[in-house]
Amino acid sequence: MGLVQIDPGEIVELGTQVAVHGAVRVAEMASADDLFELLVGIAVLIYEIVPG
């Protein structure tokens, strides 16, 4: 059985496709309040991670 070979350029494309699909699914399922809470949560997380 041979090894699976993946071109590094394809990895980026796959990640982008998965991210876009996930974002679209979240947008379909989430209400405006849920989206606001998600964005605030991300902002708080970034604030806590970034030093200073």
C-alpha positions as CSV (number, residue, x, y, z in Angstrom):
1,M,0.0,0.0,0.0
2,G,1.5,3.4,-1.0
3,L,1.6,6.5,1.1
4,V,-0.9,9.3,0.5
5,Q,0.7,12.3,-0.9
6,I,-0.9,15.8,-0.4
7,D,0.4,18.9,-2.1
8,P,0.9,21.7,0.6
9,G,-1.2,24.0,-1.6
10,E,-4.1,21.7,-1.3
11,I,-4.0,21.7,2.5
12,V,-4.6,25.5,2.5
13,E,-7.5,25.1,0.2
14,L,-9.0,22.3,2.2
15,G,-8.7,24.4,5.4
16,T,-10.4,27.3,3.8
17,Q,-13.3,25.2,2.4
18,V,-13.8,23.6,5.9
19,A,-13.7,27.1,7.6
20,V,-16.2,28.6,5.1
21,H,-18.5,25.6,5.4
22,G,-18.4,25.9,9.2
23,A,-19.0,29.6,9.2
24,V,-22.0,29.2,6.9
25,R,-23.5,26.4,9.1
26,V,-23.1,28.5,12.2
27,A,-24.7,31.5,10.5
28,E,-27.7,29.3,9.5
29,M,-28.2,27.9,13.0
30,A,-27.3,30.9,15.2
31,S,-29.6,33.8,16.0
32,A,-28.3,37.4,16.3
33,D,-27.9,37.0,20.1
34,D,-25.9,33.8,19.7
35,L,-23.7,35.5,17.2
36,F,-23.1,38.5,19.5
37,E,-22.2,36.2,22.4
38,L,-19.8,34.3,20.2
39,L,-18.1,37.5,19.0
40,V,-17.8,38.8,22.6
41,G,-16.4,35.5,23.7
42,I,-13.7,35.6,21.0
43,A,-12.9,39.2,21.9
44,V,-12.5,38.3,25.6
45,L,-10.3,35.3,24.7
46,I,-8.0,37.4,22.5
47,Y,-7.9,40.1,25.2
48,E,-6.8,37.5,27.8
49,I,-4.2,35.9,25.5
50,V,-2.5,39.0,24.3
51,P,0.1,40.2,26.9
52,G,-0.1,43.9,28.1
